[in-house]
Every structure is written in structure tokens, then in C-alpha cells.
């Protein structure tokens, strides 16, 4: 079982609006035979670490899944727990998007940049 975290992501308002309104999570299982399971936990950080998104996904062999979560908070964090036979072949990326759905490059985290716990 691997536990990956984005770490805390700052999202304070700029000119009255938070830069990120939505977070898109992309999951990919590169294993051609085995499946994996991913537990997604999203937290908003406002002096307390409060769980607001909780989802478990069974990802079939060679499959891709996309999930969208609101992120209109001053700070947030996502934690991913992967398990199953294809755990090592499962990659996760996190993309922050503004209110128009445009990806904001400074708030993106790809598989190689995630923190392992």
C-alpha cells in the first residue's frame, strides 16, 4: 500500500477571487492485467484539517479515471492511498482549475512530484 499526498496547497484570494475553484484528479492504471484500488481523501485547511471529499475507486487494467472536486478554499490537500496488484503501475495527477475550467499550471502535481508517506 502506498500513501501519496499533495501536501498543503495555498489558494488564498487574489484580487478578491481564489485562483483555484476546482481540482481535477486523473488516475491511470498502466498494468495490462491487474487492477488497483485508490482511496481519495480531500481536505480543506482552515485552522483545522477537515475532510470534504472521500471516494474509493477500483481501477481496471489499462484504465483511466477522472474525478473533479470543488476547491474554493484558502488551502487544501489531497491524500491518495493505492493498493491492489497494480499498485506500482498506478499514477495520479492533480490539476487546479480556475472558475472558467482553465488549468492553472502553478497548481498542478504529477505522479513524480507527489510526497510519499
Phi and psi restraints in degrees (range 20) as a CNS / XPLOR table:
assign (resid 1 and name C) (resid 2 and name N)
       (resid 2 and name CA) (resid 2 and name C) 1.0 -113.0 20.0 2
assign (resid 2 and name N) (resid 2 and name CA)
       (resid 2 and name C) (resid 3 and name N) 1.0 140.0 20.0 2
assign (resid 2 and name C) (resid 3 and name N)
       (resid 3 and name CA) (resid 3 and name C) 1.0 -117.1 20.0 2
assign (resid 3 and name N) (resid 3 and name CA)
       (resid 3 and name C) (resid 4 and name N) 1.0 121.3 20.0 2
assign (resid 3 and name C) (resid 4 and name N)
       (resid 4 and name CA) (resid 4 and name C) 1.0 -117.9 20.0 2
assign (resid 4 and name N) (resid 4 and name CA)
       (resid 4 and name C) (resid 5 and name N) 1.0 145.1 20.0 2
assign (resid 4 and name C) (resid 5 and name N)
       (resid 5 and name CA) (resid 5 and name C) 1.0 -135.5 20.0 2
assign (resid 5 and name N) (resid 5 and name CA)
       (resid 5 and name C) (resid 6 and name N) 1.0 145.1 20.0 2
assign (resid 5 and name C) (resid 6 and name N)
       (resid 6 and name CA) (resid 6 and name C) 1.0 -75.1 20.0 2
assign (resid 6 and name N) (resid 6 and name CA)
       (resid 6 and name C) (resid 7 and name N) 1.0 -19.8 20.0 2
assign (resid 6 and name C) (resid 7 and name N)
       (resid 7 and name CA) (resid 7 and name C) 1.0 75.4 20.0 2
assign (resid 7 and name N) (resid 7 and name CA)
       (resid 7 and name C) (resid 8 and name N) 1.0 171.8 20.0 2
assign (resid 7 and name C) (resid 8 and name N)
       (resid 8 and name CA) (resid 8 and name C) 1.0 -68.5 20.0 2
assign (resid 8 and name N) (resid 8 and name CA)
       (resid 8 and name C) (resid 9 and name N) 1.0 134.0 20.0 2
assign (resid 8 and name C) (resid 9 and name N)
       (resid 9 and name CA) (resid 9 and name C) 1.0 -116.0 20.0 2
assign (resid 9 and name N) (resid 9 and name CA)
       (resid 9 and name C) (resid 10 and name N) 1.0 121.2 20.0 2
assign (resid 9 and name C) (resid 10 and name N)
       (resid 10 and name CA) (resid 10 and name C) 1.0 -75.0 20.0 2
assign (resid 10 and name N) (resid 10 and name CA)
       (resid 10 and name C) (resid 11 and name N) 1.0 137.0 20.0 2
assign (resid 10 and name C) (resid 11 and name N)
       (resid 11 and name CA) (resid 11 and name C) 1.0 -144.9 20.0 2
assign (resid 11 and name N) (resid 11 and name CA)
       (resid 11 and name C) (resid 12 and name N) 1.0 40.6 20.0 2
assign (resid 11 and name C) (resid 12 and name N)
       (resid 12 and name CA) (resid 12 and name C) 1.0 -67.0 20.0 2
assign (resid 12 and name N) (resid 12 and name CA)
       (resid 12 and name C) (resid 13 and name N) 1.0 150.4 20.0 2
assign (resid 12 and name C) (resid 13 and name N)
       (resid 13 and name CA) (resid 13 and name C) 1.0 -59.0 20.0 2
assign (resid 13 and name N) (resid 13 and name CA)
       (resid 13 and name C) (resid 14 and name N) 1.0 142.4 20.0 2
assign (resid 13 and name C) (resid 14 and name N)
       (resid 14 and name CA) (resid 14 and name C) 1.0 -123.2 20.0 2
assign (resid 14 and name N) (resid 14 and name CA)
       (resid 14 and name C) (resid 15 and name N) 1.0 121.5 20.0 2
assign (resid 14 and name C) (resid 15 and name N)
       (resid 15 and name CA) (resid 15 and name C) 1.0 53.1 20.0 2
assign (resid 15 and name N) (resid 15 and name CA)
       (resid 15 and name C) (resid 16 and name N) 1.0 38.6 20.0 2
assign (resid 15 and name C) (resid 16 and name N)
       (resid 16 and name CA) (resid 16 and name C) 1.0 88.5 20.0 2
assign (resid 16 and name N) (resid 16 and name CA)
       (resid 16 and name C) (resid 17 and name N) 1.0 -5.3 20.0 2
assign (resid 16 and name C) (resid 17 and name N)
       (resid 17 and name CA) (resid 17 and name C) 1.0 -132.2 20.0 2
assign (resid 17 and name N) (resid 17 and name CA)
       (resid 17 and name C) (resid 18 and name N) 1.0 142.1 20.0 2
assign (resid 17 and name C) (resid 18 and name N)
       (resid 18 and name CA) (resid 18 and name C) 1.0 -74.7 20.0 2
assign (resid 18 and name N) (resid 18 and name CA)
       (resid 18 and name C) (resid 19 and name N) 1.0 138.5 20.0 2
assign (resid 18 and name C) (resid 19 and name N)
       (resid 19 and name CA) (resid 19 and name C) 1.0 -63.1 20.0 2
assign (resid 19 and name N) (resid 19 and name CA)
       (resid 19 and name C) (resid 20 and name N) 1.0 -35.1 20.0 2
assign (resid 19 and name C) (resid 20 and name N)
       (resid 20 and name CA) (resid 20 and name C) 1.0 -109.7 20.0 2
assign (resid 20 and name N) (resid 20 and name CA)
       (resid 20 and name C) (resid 21 and name N) 1.0 127.2 20.0 2
assign (resid 20 and name C) (resid 21 and name N)
       (resid 21 and name CA) (resid 21 and name C) 1.0 -110.3 20.0 2
assign (resid 21 and name N) (resid 21 and name CA)
       (resid 21 and name C) (resid 22 and name N) 1.0 -23.0 20.0 2
assign (resid 21 and name C) (resid 22 and name N)
       (resid 22 and name CA) (resid 22 and name C) 1.0 -144.2 20.0 2
assign (resid 22 and name N) (resid 22 and name CA)
       (resid 22 and name C) (resid 23 and name N) 1.0 145.5 20.0 2
assign (resid 22 and name C) (resid 23 and name N)
       (resid 23 and name CA) (resid 23 and name C) 1.0 -116.8 20.0 2
assign (resid 23 and name N) (resid 23 and name CA)
       (resid 23 and name C) (resid 24 and name N) 1.0 129.4 20.0 2
assign (resid 23 and name C) (resid 24 and name N)
       (resid 24 and name CA) (resid 24 and name C) 1.0 -106.3 20.0 2
assign (resid 24 and name N) (resid 24 and name CA)
       (resid 24 and name C) (resid 25 and name N) 1.0 128.4 20.0 2
assign (resid 24 and name C) (resid 25 and name N)
       (resid 25 and name CA) (resid 25 and name C) 1.0 -110.3 20.0 2
assign (resid 25 and name N) (resid 25 and name CA)
       (resid 25 and name C) (resid 26 and name N) 1.0 125.2 20.0 2
assign (resid 25 and name C) (resid 26 and name N)
       (resid 26 and name CA) (resid 26 and name C) 1.0 -109.0 20.0 2
assign (resid 26 and name N) (resid 26 and name CA)
       (resid 26 and name C) (resid 27 and name N) 1.0 130.8 20.0 2
assign (resid 26 and name C) (resid 27 and name N)
       (resid 27 and name CA) (resid 27 and name C) 1.0 -120.7 20.0 2
assign (resid 27 and name N) (resid 27 and name CA)
       (resid 27 and name C) (resid 28 and name N) 1.0 136.6 20.0 2
assign (resid 27 and name C) (resid 28 and name N)
       (resid 28 and name CA) (resid 28 and name C) 1.0 -138.7 20.0 2
assign (resid 28 and name N) (resid 28 and name CA)
       (resid 28 and name C) (resid 29 and name N) 1.0 132.7 20.0 2
assign (resid 28 and name C) (resid 29 and name N)
       (resid 29 and name CA) (resid 29 and name C) 1.0 -106.9 20.0 2
assign (resid 29 and name N) (resid 29 and name CA)
       (resid 29 and name C) (resid 30 and name N) 1.0 110.3 20.0 2
assign (resid 29 and name C) (resid 30 and name N)
       (resid 30 and name CA) (resid 30 and name C) 1.0 -86.2 20.0 2
assign (resid 30 and name N) (resid 30 and name CA)
       (resid 30 and name C) (resid 31 and name N) 1.0 -5.3 20.0 2
assign (resid 30 and name C) (resid 31 and name N)
       (resid 31 and name CA) (resid 31 and name C) 1.0 -74.0 20.0 2
assign (resid 31 and name N) (resid 31 and name CA)
       (resid 31 and name C) (resid 32 and name N) 1.0 132.2 20.0 2
assign (resid 31 and name C) (resid 32 and name N)
       (resid 32 and name CA) (resid 32 and name C) 1.0 -82.6 20.0 2
assign (resid 32 and name N) (resid 32 and name CA)
       (resid 32 and name C) (resid 33 and name N) 1.0 -11.8 20.0 2
assign (resid 32 and name C) (resid 33 and name N)
       (resid 33 and name CA) (resid 33 and name C) 1.0 -122.4 20.0 2
assign (resid 33 and name N) (resid 33 and name CA)
       (resid 33 and name C) (resid 34 and name N) 1.0 -40.1 20.0 2
assign (resid 33 and name C) (resid 34 and name N)
       (resid 34 and name CA) (resid 34 and name C) 1.0 -102.9 20.0 2
assign (resid 34 and name N) (resid 34 and name CA)
       (resid 34 and name C) (resid 35 and name N) 1.0 154.3 20.0 2
assign (resid 34 and name C) (resid 35 and name N)
       (resid 35 and name CA) (resid 35 and name C) 1.0 -100.0 20.0 2
assign (resid 35 and name N) (resid 35 and name CA)
       (resid 35 and name C) (resid 36 and name N) 1.0 168.7 20.0 2
assign (resid 35 and name C) (resid 36 and name N)
       (resid 36 and name CA) (resid 36 and name C) 1.0 -137.3 20.0 2
assign (resid 36 and name N) (resid 36 and name CA)
       (resid 36 and name C) (resid 37 and name N) 1.0 162.2 20.0 2
assign (resid 36 and name C) (resid 37 and name N)
       (resid 37 and name CA) (resid 37 and name C) 1.0 -123.7 20.0 2
assign (resid 37 and name N) (resid 37 and name CA)
       (resid 37 and name C) (resid 38 and name N) 1.0 133.1 20.0 2
assign (resid 37 and name C) (resid 38 and name N)
       (resid 38 and name CA) (resid 38 and name C) 1.0 -124.4 20.0 2
assign (resid 38 and name N) (resid 38 and name CA)
       (resid 38 and name C) (resid 39 and name N) 1.0 124.2 20.0 2
assign (resid 38 and name C) (resid 39 and name N)
       (resid 39 and name CA) (resid 39 and name C) 1.0 -98.1 20.0 2
assign (resid 39 and name N) (resid 39 and name CA)
       (resid 39 and name C) (resid 40 and name N) 1.0 121.8 20.0 2
assign (resid 39 and name C) (resid 40 and name N)
       (resid 40 and name CA) (resid 40 and name C) 1.0 -106.1 20.0 2
assign (resid 40 and name N) (resid 40 and name CA)
       (resid 40 and name C) (resid 41 and name N) 1.0 126.9 20.0 2
assign (resid 40 and name C) (resid 41 and name N)
       (resid 41 and name CA) (resid 41 and name C) 1.0 -126.3 20.0 2
assign (resid 41 and name N) (resid 41 and name CA)
       (resid 41 and name C) (resid 42 and name N) 1.0 121.6 20.0 2
assign (resid 41 and name C) (resid 42 and name N)
       (resid 42 and name CA) (resid 42 and name C) 1.0 -111.3 20.0 2
assign (resid 42 and name N) (resid 42 and name CA)
       (resid 42 and name C) (resid 43 and name N) 1.0 134.7 20.0 2
assign (resid 42 and name C) (resid 43 and name N)
       (resid 43 and name CA) (resid 43 and name C) 1.0 -124.4 20.0 2
assign (resid 43 and name N) (resid 43 and name CA)
       (resid 43 and name C) (resid 44 and name N) 1.0 140.6 20.0 2
assign (resid 43 and name C) (resid 44 and name N)
       (resid 44 and name CA) (resid 44 and name C) 1.0 -101.4 20.0 2
assign (resid 44 and name N) (resid 44 and name CA)
       (resid 44 and name C) (resid 45 and name N) 1.0 145.7 20.0 2
assign (resid 44 and name C) (resid 45 and name N)
       (resid 45 and name CA) (resid 45 and name C) 1.0 -115.8 20.0 2
assign (resid 45 and name N) (resid 45 and name CA)
       (resid 45 and name C) (resid 46 and name N) 1.0 108.0 20.0 2
assign (resid 45 and name C) (resid 46 and name N)
       (resid 46 and name CA) (resid 46 and name C) 1.0 -136.4 20.0 2
assign (resid 46 and name N) (resid 46 and name CA)
       (resid 46 and name C) (resid 47 and name N) 1.0 46.3 20.0 2
assign (resid 46 and name C) (resid 47 and name N)
       (resid 47 and name CA) (resid 47 and name C) 1.0 96.9 20.0 2
assign (resid 47 and name N) (resid 47 and name CA)
       (resid 47 and name C) (resid 48 and name N) 1.0 -28.5 20.0 2
assign (resid 47 and name C) (resid 48 and name N)
       (resid 48 and name CA) (resid 48 and name C) 1.0 -125.3 20.0 2
assign (resid 48 and name N) (resid 48 and name CA)
       (resid 48 and name C) (resid 49 and name N) 1.0 156.2 20.0 2
assign (resid 48 and name C) (resid 49 and name N)
       (resid 49 and name CA) (resid 49 and name C) 1.0 -97.5 20.0 2
assign (resid 49 and name N) (resid 49 and name CA)
       (resid 49 and name C) (resid 50 and name N) 1.0 104.0 20.0 2
assign (resid 49 and name C) (resid 50 and name N)
       (resid 50 and name CA) (resid 50 and name C) 1.0 -111.5 20.0 2
assign (resid 50 and name N) (resid 50 and name CA)
       (resid 50 and name C) (resid 51 and name N) 1.0 122.4 20.0 2
assign (resid 50 and name C) (resid 51 and name N)
       (resid 51 and name CA) (resid 51 and name C) 1.0 -69.9 20.0 2
assign (resid 51 and name N) (resid 51 and name CA)
       (resid 51 and name C) (resid 52 and name N) 1.0 126.7 20.0 2
assign (resid 51 and name C) (resid 52 and name N)
       (resid 52 and name CA) (resid 52 and name C) 1.0 -126.8 20.0 2
assign (resid 52 and name N) (resid 52 and name CA)
       (resid 52 and name C) (resid 53 and name N) 1.0 -14.4 20.0 2
assign (resid 52 and name C) (resid 53 and name N)
       (resid 53 and name CA) (resid 53 and name C) 1.0 -133.6 20.0 2
assign (resid 53 and name N) (resid 53 and name CA)
       (resid 53 and name C) (resid 54 and name N) 1.0 128.7 20.0 2
assign (resid 53 and name C) (resid 54 and name N)
       (resid 54 and name CA) (resid 54 and name C) 1.0 -144.6 20.0 2
assign (resid 54 and name N) (resid 54 and name CA)
       (resid 54 and name C) (resid 55 and name N) 1.0 119.3 20.0 2
assign (resid 54 and name C) (resid 55 and name N)
       (resid 55 and name CA) (resid 55 and name C) 1.0 -152.9 20.0 2
assign (resid 55 and name N) (resid 55 and name CA)
       (resid 55 and name C) (resid 56 and name N) 1.0 139.1 20.0 2
assign (resid 55 and name C) (resid 56 and name N)
       (resid 56 and name CA) (resid 56 and name C) 1.0 -114.5 20.0 2
assign (resid 56 and name N) (resid 56 and name CA)
       (resid 56 and name C) (resid 57 and name N) 1.0 131.6 20.0 2
assign (resid 56 and name C) (resid 57 and name N)
       (resid 57 and name CA) (resid 57 and name C) 1.0 -124.3 20.0 2
assign (resid 57 and name N) (resid 57 and name CA)
       (resid 57 and name C) (resid 58 and name N) 1.0 129.3 20.0 2
assign (resid 57 and name C) (resid 58 and name N)
       (resid 58 and name CA) (resid 58 and name C) 1.0 -93.3 20.0 2
assign (resid 58 and name N) (resid 58 and name CA)
       (resid 58 and name C) (resid 59 and name N) 1.0 117.1 20.0 2
assign (resid 58 and name C) (resid 59 and name N)
       (resid 59 and name CA) (resid 59 and name C) 1.0 -105.0 20.0 2
assign (resid 59 and name N) (resid 59 and name CA)
       (resid 59 and name C) (resid 60 and name N) 1.0 114.9 20.0 2
assign (resid 59 and name C) (resid 60 and name N)
       (resid 60 and name CA) (resid 60 and name C) 1.0 -65.5 20.0 2
assign (resid 60 and name N) (resid 60 and name CA)
       (resid 60 and name C) (resid 61 and name N) 1.0 164.7 20.0 2
assign (resid 60 and name C) (resid 61 and name N)
       (resid 61 and name CA) (resid 61 and name C) 1.0 -56.2 20.0 2
assign (resid 61 and name N) (resid 61 and name CA)
       (resid 61 and name C) (resid 62 and name N) 1.0 137.3 20.0 2
assign (resid 61 and name C) (resid 62 and name N)
       (resid 62 and name CA) (resid 62 and name C) 1.0 58.2 20.0 2
assign (resid 62 and name N) (resid 62 and name CA)
       (resid 62 and name C) (resid 63 and name N) 1.0 31.1 20.0 2
assign (resid 62 and name C) (resid 63 and name N)
       (resid 63 and name CA) (resid 63 and name C) 1.0 -108.4 20.0 2
assign (resid 63 and name N) (resid 63 and name CA)
       (resid 63 and name C) (resid 64 and name N) 1.0 158.8 20.0 2
assign (resid 63 and name C) (resid 64 and name N)
       (resid 64 and name CA) (resid 64 and name C) 1.0 -128.5 20.0 2
assign (resid 64 and name N) (resid 64 and name CA)
       (resid 64 and name C) (resid 65 and name N) 1.0 140.4 20.0 2
assign (resid 64 and name C) (resid 65 and name N)
       (resid 65 and name CA) (resid 65 and name C) 1.0 -133.8 20.0 2
assign (resid 65 and name N) (resid 65 and name CA)
       (resid 65 and name C) (resid 66 and name N) 1.0 147.2 20.0 2
assign (resid 65 and name C) (resid 66 and name N)
       (resid 66 and name CA) (resid 66 and name C) 1.0 -126.6 20.0 2
assign (resid 66 and name N) (resid 66 and name CA)
       (resid 66 and name C) (resid 67 and name N) 1.0 134.3 20.0 2
assign (resid 66 and name C) (resid 67 and name N)
       (resid 67 and name CA) (resid 67 and name C) 1.0 -130.3 20.0 2
assign (resid 67 and name N) (resid 67 and name CA)
       (resid 67 and name C) (resid 68 and name N) 1.0 143.0 20.0 2
assign (resid 67 and name C) (resid 68 and name N)
       (resid 68 and name CA) (resid 68 and name C) 1.0 -119.2 20.0 2
assign (resid 68 and name N) (resid 68 and name CA)
       (resid 68 and name C) (resid 69 and name N) 1.0 137.4 20.0 2
assign (resid 68 and name C) (resid 69 and name N)
       (resid 69 and name CA) (resid 69 and name C) 1.0 -134.5 20.0 2
assign (resid 69 and name N) (resid 69 and name CA)
       (resid 69 and name C) (resid 70 and name N) 1.0 145.1 20.0 2
assign (resid 69 and name C) (resid 70 and name N)
       (resid 70 and name CA) (resid 70 and name C) 1.0 -66.1 20.0 2
assign (resid 70 and name N) (resid 70 and name CA)
       (resid 70 and name C) (resid 71 and name N) 1.0 150.4 20.0 2
assign (resid 70 and name C) (resid 71 and name N)
       (resid 71 and name CA) (resid 71 and name C) 1.0 -146.3 20.0 2
assign (resid 71 and name N) (resid 71 and name CA)
       (resid 71 and name C) (resid 72 and name N) 1.0 34.5 20.0 2
assign (resid 71 and name C) (resid 72 and name N)
       (resid 72 and name CA) (resid 72 and name C) 1.0 -82.6 20.0 2
assign (resid 72 and name N) (resid 72 and name CA)
       (resid 72 and name C) (resid 73 and name N) 1.0 60.8 20.0 2
assign (resid 72 and name C) (resid 73 and name N)
       (resid 73 and name CA) (resid 73 and name C) 1.0 -128.5 20.0 2
assign (resid 73 and name N) (resid 73 and name CA)
       (resid 73 and name C) (resid 74 and name N) 1.0 160.0 20.0 2
assign (resid 73 and name C) (resid 74 and name N)
       (resid 74 and name CA) (resid 74 and name C) 1.0 -68.1 20.0 2
assign (resid 74 and name N) (resid 74 and name CA)
       (resid 74 and name C) (resid 75 and name N) 1.0 -27.5 20.0 2
assign (resid 74 and name C) (resid 75 and name N)
       (resid 75 and name CA) (resid 75 and name C) 1.0 -157.7 20.0 2
assign (resid 75 and name N) (resid 75 and name CA)
       (resid 75 and name C) (resid 76 and name N) 1.0 150.0 20.0 2
assign (resid 75 and name C) (resid 76 and name N)
       (resid 76 and name CA) (resid 76 and name C) 1.0 -150.8 20.0 2
assign (resid 76 and name N) (resid 76 and name CA)
       (resid 76 and name C) (resid 77 and name N) 1.0 168.0 20.0 2
assign (resid 76 and name C) (resid 77 and name N)
       (resid 77 and name CA) (resid 77 and name C) 1.0 -151.0 20.0 2
assign (resid 77 and name N) (resid 77 and name CA)
       (resid 77 and name C) (resid 78 and name N) 1.0 144.9 20.0 2
assign (resid 77 and name C) (resid 78 and name N)
       (resid 78 and name CA) (resid 78 and name C) 1.0 -121.3 20.0 2
assign (resid 78 and name N) (resid 78 and name CA)
       (resid 78 and name C) (resid 79 and name N) 1.0 140.0 20.0 2
assign (resid 78 and name C) (resid 79 and name N)
       (resid 79 and name CA) (resid 79 and name C) 1.0 -124.1 20.0 2
assign (resid 79 and name N) (resid 79 and name CA)
       (resid 79 and name C) (resid 80 and name N) 1.0 133.6 20.0 2
assign (resid 79 and name C) (resid 80 and name N)
       (resid 80 and name CA) (resid 80 and name C) 1.0 -122.6 20.0 2
assign (resid 80 and name N) (resid 80 and name CA)
       (resid 80 and name C) (resid 81 and name N) 1.0 128.2 20.0 2
assign (resid 80 and name C) (resid 81 and name N)
       (resid 81 and name CA) (resid 81 and name C) 1.0 -114.5 20.0 2
assign (resid 81 and name N) (resid 81 and name CA)
       (resid 81 and name C) (resid 82 and name N) 1.0 117.9 20.0 2
assign (resid 81 and name C) (resid 82 and name N)
       (resid 82 and name CA) (resid 82 and name C) 1.0 -107.5 20.0 2
assign (resid 82 and name N) (resid 82 and name CA)
       (resid 82 and name C) (resid 83 and name N) 1.0 143.9 20.0 2
assign (resid 82 and name C) (resid 83 and name N)
       (resid 83 and name CA) (resid 83 and name C) 1.0 -152.4 20.0 2
assign (resid 83 and name N) (resid 83 and name CA)
       (resid 83 and name C) (resid 84 and name N) 1.0 179.5 20.0 2
assign (resid 83 and name C) (resid 84 and name N)
       (resid 84 and name CA) (resid 84 and name C) 1.0 99.4 20.0 2
assign (resid 84 and name N) (resid 84 and name CA)
       (resid 84 and name C) (resid 85 and name N) 1.0 170.5 20.0 2
assign (resid 84 and name C) (resid 85 and name N)
       (resid 85 and name CA) (resid 85 and name C) 1.0 -60.0 20.0 2
assign (resid 85 and name N) (resid 85 and name CA)
       (resid 85 and name C) (resid 86 and name N) 1.0 -27.9 20.0 2
assign (resid 85 and name C) (resid 86 and name N)
       (resid 86 and name CA) (resid 86 and name C) 1.0 -102.0 20.0 2
assign (resid 86 and name N) (resid 86 and name CA)
       (resid 86 and name C) (resid 87 and name N) 1.0 20.6 20.0 2
assign (resid 86 and name C) (resid 87 and name N)
       (resid 87 and name CA) (resid 87 and name C) 1.0 -49.9 20.0 2
assign (resid 87 and name N) (resid 87 and name CA)
       (resid 87 and name C) (resid 88 and name N) 1.0 -45.8 20.0 2
assign (resid 87 and name C) (resid 88 and name N)
       (resid 88 and name CA) (resid 88 and name C) 1.0 -72.0 20.0 2
assign (resid 88 and name N) (resid 88 and name CA)
       (resid 88 and name C) (resid 89 and name N) 1.0 -16.7 20.0 2
assign (resid 88 and name C) (resid 89 and name N)
       (resid 89 and name CA) (resid 89 and name C) 1.0 -101.0 20.0 2
assign (resid 89 and name N) (resid 89 and name CA)
       (resid 89 and name C) (resid 90 and name N) 1.0 10.1 20.0 2
assign (resid 89 and name C) (resid 90 and name N)
       (resid 90 and name CA) (resid 90 and name C) 1.0 -103.6 20.0 2
assign (resid 90 and name N) (resid 90 and name CA)
       (resid 90 and name C) (resid 91 and name N) 1.0 125.2 20.0 2
assign (resid 90 and name C) (resid 91 and name N)
       (resid 91 and name CA) (resid 91 and name C) 1.0 -114.6 20.0 2
assign (resid 91 and name N) (resid 91 and name CA)
       (resid 91 and name C) (resid 92 and name N) 1.0 149.8 20.0 2
assign (resid 91 and name C) (resid 92 and name N)
       (resid 92 and name CA) (resid 92 and name C) 1.0 -133.6 20.0 2
assign (resid 92 and name N) (resid 92 and name CA)
       (resid 92 and name C) (resid 93 and name N) 1.0 137.4 20.0 2
assign (resid 92 and name C) (resid 93 and name N)
       (resid 93 and name CA) (resid 93 and name C) 1.0 -131.0 20.0 2
assign (resid 93 and name N) (resid 93 and name CA)
       (resid 93 and name C) (resid 94 and name N) 1.0 152.4 20.0 2
assign (resid 93 and name C) (resid 94 and name N)
       (resid 94 and name CA) (resid 94 and name C) 1.0 -127.4 20.0 2
assign (resid 94 and name N) (resid 94 and name CA)
       (resid 94 and name C) (resid 95 and name N) 1.0 129.9 20.0 2
assign (resid 94 and name C) (resid 95 and name N)
       (resid 95 and name CA) (resid 95 and name C) 1.0 -128.3 20.0 2
assign (resid 95 and name N) (resid 95 and name CA)
       (resid 95 and name C) (resid 96 and name N) 1.0 121.5 20.0 2
assign (resid 95 and name C) (resid 96 and name N)
       (resid 96 and name CA) (resid 96 and name C) 1.0 -83.0 20.0 2
assign (resid 96 and name N) (resid 96 and name CA)
       (resid 96 and name C) (resid 97 and name N) 1.0 138.1 20.0 2
assign (resid 96 and name C) (resid 97 and name N)
       (resid 97 and name CA) (resid 97 and name C) 1.0 -128.0 20.0 2
assign (resid 97 and name N) (resid 97 and name CA)
       (resid 97 and name C) (resid 98 and name N) 1.0 146.2 20.0 2
assign (resid 97 and name C) (resid 98 and name N)
       (resid 98 and name CA) (resid 98 and name C) 1.0 -79.7 20.0 2
assign (resid 98 and name N) (resid 98 and name CA)
       (resid 98 and name C) (resid 99 and name N) 1.0 -175.9 20.0 2
assign (resid 98 and name C) (resid 99 and name N)
       (resid 99 and name CA) (resid 99 and name C) 1.0 -62.1 20.0 2
assign (resid 99 and name N) (resid 99 and name CA)
       (resid 99 and name C) (resid 100 and name N) 1.0 -20.9 20.0 2
assign (resid 99 and name C) (resid 100 and name N)
       (resid 100 and name CA) (resid 100 and name C) 1.0 -92.4 20.0 2
assign (resid 100 and name N) (resid 100 and name CA)
       (resid 100 and name C) (resid 101 and name N) 1.0 0.2 20.0 2
assign (resid 100 and name C) (resid 101 and name N)
       (resid 101 and name CA) (resid 101 and name C) 1.0 86.0 20.0 2
assign (resid 101 and name N) (resid 101 and name CA)
       (resid 101 and name C) (resid 102 and name N) 1.0 10.3 20.0 2
assign (resid 101 and name C) (resid 102 and name N)
       (resid 102 and name CA) (resid 102 and name C) 1.0 -84.7 20.0 2
assign (resid 102 and name N) (resid 102 and name CA)
       (resid 102 and name C) (resid 103 and name N) 1.0 132.3 20.0 2
assign (resid 102 and name C) (resid 103 and name N)
       (resid 103 and name CA) (resid 103 and name C) 1.0 -65.9 20.0 2
assign (resid 103 and name N) (resid 103 and name CA)
       (resid 103 and name C) (resid 104 and name N) 1.0 132.0 20.0 2
assign (resid 103 and name C) (resid 104 and name N)
       (resid 104 and name CA) (resid 104 and name C) 1.0 -101.0 20.0 2
assign (resid 104 and name N) (resid 104 and name CA)
       (resid 104 and name C) (resid 105 and name N) 1.0 109.4 20.0 2
assign (resid 104 and name C) (resid 105 and name N)
       (resid 105 and name CA) (resid 105 and name C) 1.0 -56.7 20.0 2
assign (resid 105 and name N) (resid 105 and name CA)
       (resid 105 and name C) (resid 106 and name N) 1.0 -35.4 20.0 2
assign (resid 105 and name C) (resid 106 and name N)
       (resid 106 and name CA) (resid 106 and name C) 1.0 -70.3 20.0 2
assign (resid 106 and name N) (resid 106 and name CA)
       (resid 106 and name C) (resid 107 and name N) 1.0 -15.7 20.0 2
assign (resid 106 and name C) (resid 107 and name N)
       (resid 107 and name CA) (resid 107 and name C) 1.0 -115.8 20.0 2
assign (resid 107 and name N) (resid 107 and name CA)
       (resid 107 and name C) (resid 108 and name N) 1.0 58.1 20.0 2
assign (resid 107 and name C) (resid 108 and name N)
       (resid 108 and name CA) (resid 108 and name C) 1.0 -130.3 20.0 2
assign (resid 108 and name N) (resid 108 and name CA)
       (resid 108 and name C) (resid 109 and name N) 1.0 142.6 20.0 2
assign (resid 108 and name C) (resid 109 and name N)
       (resid 109 and name CA) (resid 109 and name C) 1.0 -133.8 20.0 2
assign (resid 109 and name N) (resid 109 and name CA)
       (resid 109 and name C) (resid 110 and name N) 1.0 124.3 20.0 2
assign (resid 109 and name C) (resid 110 and name N)
       (resid 110 and name CA) (resid 110 and name C) 1.0 -106.7 20.0 2
assign (resid 110 and name N) (resid 110 and name CA)
       (resid 110 and name C) (resid 111 and name N) 1.0 169.4 20.0 2
assign (resid 110 and name C) (resid 111 and name N)
       (resid 111 and name CA) (resid 111 and name C) 1.0 -49.3 20.0 2
assign (resid 111 and name N) (resid 111 and name CA)
       (resid 111 and name C) (resid 112 and name N) 1.0 -43.8 20.0 2
assign (resid 111 and name C) (resid 112 and name N)
       (resid 112 and name CA) (resid 112 and name C) 1.0 -71.6 20.0 2
assign (resid 112 and name N) (resid 112 and name CA)
       (resid 112 and name C) (resid 113 and name N) 1.0 -12.1 20.0 2
assign (resid 112 and name C) (resid 113 and name N)
       (resid 113 and name CA) (resid 113 and name C) 1.0 -102.8 20.0 2
assign (resid 113 and name N) (resid 113 and name CA)
       (resid 113 and name C) (resid 114 and name N) 1.0 -5.5 20.0 2
assign (resid 113 and name C) (resid 114 and name N)
       (resid 114 and name CA) (resid 114 and name C) 1.0 -74.9 20.0 2
assign (resid 114 and name N) (resid 114 and name CA)
       (resid 114 and name C) (resid 115 and name N) 1.0 150.6 20.0 2
assign (resid 114 and name C) (resid 115 and name N)
       (resid 115 and name CA) (resid 115 and name C) 1.0 -86.4 20.0 2
assign (resid 115 and name N) (resid 115 and name CA)
       (resid 115 and name C) (resid 116 and name N) 1.0 130.3 20.0 2
assign (resid 115 and name C) (resid 116 and name N)
       (resid 116 and name CA) (resid 116 and name C) 1.0 -93.4 20.0 2
assign (resid 116 and name N) (resid 116 and name CA)
       (resid 116 and name C) (resid 117 and name N) 1.0 137.7 20.0 2
